[in-house]
Amino acid sequence: MTYRIACAGLHMECATFLPHVTGRDVFEAGTVRGAQVIAAFENSNTVMGGFLKTLDAAGATAVPILHADGGAAGLADQAAVAGYRQEIVEGLTALDGSVDGLLLHLHGAMVTQDELDPDAITLDAIRKAVGPDLPIMVALDYHANLDAASIAGATAVFGYRYSPHVDMGATGERAAQCLLKTLAGDIRPAMALARPGLILPSIFSATDLEPLGSLVEKARRMSVESATYADVSLFAGFAYADVPNCGASVVAVVDGPTREALRLAEGMSQDIARNRDALSSAAPVHSLGEGLERALRIARDAERPVVILEHADRANDSTHGLAALLGFADRARIAVPFLWDPAAAAKAVAAGEGAEVPLMLGGHSAPLAGDPVPVTARVEAVRRDFTYRGTGAMRAGSTVRLGDTALLDVRGMKISVTSLSQSAIDFDPFLEFGLDPADFDIVLLRSKTHFRAAWEGFAAEIVIVDTPDYGPADVSKLPYRHATP
């Protein structure tokens, strides 16, 4: 039998302490519909890519509806999310029962002005539209905030195992394989969730840090070594979404009674709770001054760049590290890739390559991001409506959209400014401009964990600095109203 499987996605990670709202225009820049979904995601390390790969290998027919992506920023606009939700529901309704199942990609840490768990509302709306019997397998981000209500509409839920998210495609494959096994009658999935009561800052959610790495590996082993079908997902949660279900969780899917799924989920959750203190202090964090001094000292003798990680920046426009590094531009070769600044990018692109332009760089997302930095920049390269296919371990084959973008030289520092916000997580921000990352002494990054797939082992050292932005390592500093740290 040839199965027909509907595929859809609605995806965004929301740092609710940021004051700006991500509107439909940003979502639309990352939205594809119908057959465009296949063209955009086929052969990519994405959840949708994993869906498509598995269905194609099984001879099943993918019936794509849409995939909308708002990236990572502040709140998602309620009207935009409601519109995409309705589009998915109407698309499924129009199929009029002609599909055998649904593969759905959500994030798990989306928040709007009106909804604290819009992913759950989307899932519930879909379930209401398709009825109780259609299998719905959902793939979620490793940083999803979940409780039982969040996933009640799903038949089974699967999360990325790793951060950096090098296994997004593999997660889509896990969800699709479970759906095909269910349709074939090989398994009858049951699911359970447990929560250890831990809010983990993103900087410590990297799965190459211990003891998290060992816990993630245990969850993987519980899945692959089970005598029957089992899949255990450890979710680190997203600390910067102020919602009641903020924090870590574990979801287990089994072929068998729900009590077995609950046993696996609760056992893993208890392991996480026992490691609470070590998980919350997994790597050294320096003040900006201390970190800068350390990085410069190491860089003097290093053969590879030193990464300064300004991890608290949630919008890719913090200026604390940039302003401090300008004072050392004559002492070190410094790169600052993917600074989000639409106004500066527009001005530089309009001036053209070779021009010198006065700019106020960064610091426009919120007061804690720092003040804009006044510079005189020489425009080295211009990319209009800049889009490329990623080559790094995490973004391999994915479409990266930056809008109008310029590479600037500021007193010898190489700074790329973008119109759309994307974290620099691999070597593409250098290679796309003909730069070699090994040529620099200091690289300032704003990623949280994803940069490690490229830079861990390549950088001479990773120096984490805590700056006064909206993603601190100490989550007790955050003014939570809904979450309980």
Buried (B, 14 or more C-beta within 10 A) or exposed (E): EEBBBBBBBBBBBBBBBBEEBBEBEBBBBBBBBEEEBBEBBBEBBBBBBBBBBBBBEBEBEBBBBBBBBBBBBBBBBBEBBBEBBEBBBEBBEEBEEEBBBBBBBBBBBBBBEEBBBBBBBBBBBBBEBBEEEBBBBBBBBBBBBBBBBBBEBBBBBBBBBBBBBBBBBBBBBBBBBBBBBBBEEEBEBBBBBBBBEBBBBBBBBBBBBEBBBEBBEBBBEBBEEBEEBBBBBBBBBBBBBBBBBBBBBBBBBBBBEEEBBBBBBBBBBEBBBEBBEEBBEBBEBBEBEBBBEBBBEBBEEBEBBBBBBBBBBBBBBBBBBBBBBBEBBEEBBBBBBBBBBBBBBBBBBEBEEEBEBEBBBBBBBBEBBBEBBEBEBBBBBBBEEBEBEBBBBBBBBBBBBBBBBBBBBBBEBBBBBBBBBBBBBBBBBBBBBEBEBEEBBBBBBBBBBBBBBBBBEBBBBBBBBBBBBBBBBEBEEBEBEEBEB
